[in-house]
Amino acid sequence: MKYAAVAAAVFAGDFFLKEQVEKRKDLKETEILKGRIILKKYHNRGAALNFMERRPGLVKKISAVFLLLLGVLWYLLFRKKENPAVLLGLSLAIGGGANNFCDRLTRGYVVDYFSFRTPWNWLNQIIFNVSDLCIFTGTLIAMAAQPLH
């Protein structure tokens, strides 16, 4: 049950943050953590990095399929209770993926709201949300926890 709680916490936490960002019509770029993080509102109608932004319907369908596949995999692994790290990673990815999918269904876009200030210009241009970070982190955890054969 704790893995479902992780997914629900990711979903609810980012849902709350996105609601706060959307309420602020006047949100200007704001630096926090000594300028290392920039808060700004962005509506992403495509997938990561605006990929397929002109095909939002297809992005919705692909997102639904990936989310369904992750959910089935999570369920099968949960029943076996074999690898807690994989289950944790999948829970993070499912919580974040479900939140972004919910945005696509209800708003027609995903709300992104922060970027990093780093030495790498390409990374500075990407705008994230907490769900994105959970998807990325969860995927890394699940992959790293797989035994090598």
N, C-alpha and C positions, 0 to 999 in steps of 0.2 A: 504494500500500500504506500510505502514511503516514496517509491518511484513515481507513482501517480501524483503524489503531493508535490514532488519536484516539478513535474510538467505543469500542474495547476498553478504553482507559485510563479513560474516563469510567465505563463500566460497572463495571470492576473496582475502581476507586477508591471509588465510592459503595457498591458491594457490601460492601467491607471496612468502611467507616464505619458502614453500617447494621448489620452484624454486631456491631460494637463497642457500638453503642447498644442493640441488643436484648439483649446479654449483661448489661447493667447494669439489673437489676430496680429498683434504688434510685435511679435517676437523677432528681435534683431539678433544678429550674431553677438554672442556673449561668451567671453573667455572665463573659464574656471580652472581650478588647480594650476594656478600660475601660468595660464595660457596654454596648457598642454591639451585641454579639451575645449572645443568650440561648440556651444549650443546653437543650433539653427534648425528651422523647420524646413522639411523638404518632402514633397509628395512624389513617391516613386511608382510609376504606373507599370513598370516592367519587373523583371527579376533582378538579381544582383547586378549592380553597375548599370542599371537601366537596360539590361539585355532584353530585347523583344518588347520594348516599351510601346511599340505601335501595334502589338498583338496581345493586349491585356486579357482577352478571352482565352487564348491559348495558354498564357502564363497561369491563369486560374486553373485550367484543366490539368496542366502538368503538376502544379503545386498540389492539387487534390490527389493525384495518383501517387506522388512521392509521399505525401502525408499518410495515405492509406497503407502503402507498403511498409513504411516505418512503424505504423501502428500494429500491423499484423506481425512483423518481426518482433516488436516489443512484447506483444502478447505471447508469442511462442516461446521466447526466451524467459519471460516472467514465469510461465508455467514450469519450466525446467529449473529455474532459480540457480543457474550455473555460474554466470559471470556478472557480479554486481557492478563492476566498472562499465561493462557494455550497457547494462540496463540504465545506469546513471547517465551515460552519454546519450543514449537514445531518448531518455526522458527529457533532457535539456533540449535536444533537437526537436522533439515532438512539441514541447511547450512553445518554443520559439516559432516553429513552423506553423503551428495551429494559430498563433496570434497573428502572424503575417497573413495567413490565408483568410482569417476572419476580416482583417483590414481589406483585403482584395474583394471579398464578398460584400461587405457593408459600405465601404467608402469608394471602391473602385481604384484604390491606390494604397500603398503601404506608407505609413508615416515614419519617416526617419528624422532624427533630431540631434545628432552629435557627430563630430569628426575629431580626429586627433591632429595635433601639431607635432610632426616628427621631422627628422632630417630627410625623409623620403617624400618628395612632392606628390608622387602617384598615390601614396596612402593618404596624404592630407586632403585630397580631393574627394575621397569616398565618405559618404554620409551614412551613418549606421543608426540602429536602434538596439535595445537590449536583446530583443529576440534574435537579431542577426548574430550577435556575439554568442548567444547560447547555442544557436545552430552550429556555428563554426567550432566552438569549444566542445560541444557534445559530440560532434562528428570526430574530432581529434581524439577525444577520450575513448570513444567506442572503437576506433581503428587501432589505437595504441594498445588497447586491452585484449585484442585478438591474439591468441597464441600463434607463433610462427611454426609452420609445419615443414 
